[in-house]
Amino acid sequence: MTEIHNPHDRFFKEVFSHPEAAAEFFAAFLPSHLVALLDLAKLEPIKDSFIARLCTFFRGEPSLPIPPMAIGG
């Protein structure tokens, strides 16, 4: 993992690396209609950042792999 210099980034990276802590955060701070769409019991940490790939995907390049998301169906 690359070194994180920003204390806020470091805090969130550390908290969200623990699925139970991330689930508690999402349950406490997301609107209930969004929490209802998530399967918080299936959260898994993903080693690498995928935000850039996700942005590229939504800009029209769907050939890039997008990591699985814990969204209920």
ChimeraX attribute file (.defattr): number of C-alpha atoms within 10 A of each C-alpha:
attribute: neighborCount
match mode: 1-to-1
recipient: residues
	/A:1	6
	/A:2	5
	/A:3	6
	/A:4	11
	/A:5	8
	/A:6	8
	/A:7	9
	/A:8	10
	/A:9	11
	/A:10	12
	/A:11	12
	/A:12	11
	/A:13	13
	/A:14	12
	/A:15	14
	/A:16	18
	/A:17	16
	/A:18	13
	/A:19	16
	/A:20	15
	/A:21	13
	/A:22	19
	/A:23	18
	/A:24	11
	/A:25	13
	/A:26	16
	/A:27	16
	/A:28	11
	/A:29	9
	/A:30	11
	/A:31	10
	/A:32	11
	/A:33	8
	/A:34	11
	/A:35	17
	/A:36	13
	/A:37	12
	/A:38	18
	/A:39	14
	/A:40	19
	/A:41	10
	/A:42	13
	/A:43	19
	/A:44	16
	/A:45	11
	/A:46	11
	/A:47	8
	/A:48	9
	/A:49	10
	/A:50	13
	/A:51	10
	/A:52	8
	/A:53	16
	/A:54	16
	/A:55	11
	/A:56	15
	/A:57	15
	/A:58	9
	/A:59	9
	/A:60	9
	/A:61	12
	/A:62	12
	/A:63	8
	/A:64	11
	/A:65	11
	/A:66	13
	/A:67	12
	/A:68	9
	/A:69	11
	/A:70	14
	/A:71	14
	/A:72	11
	/A:73	6
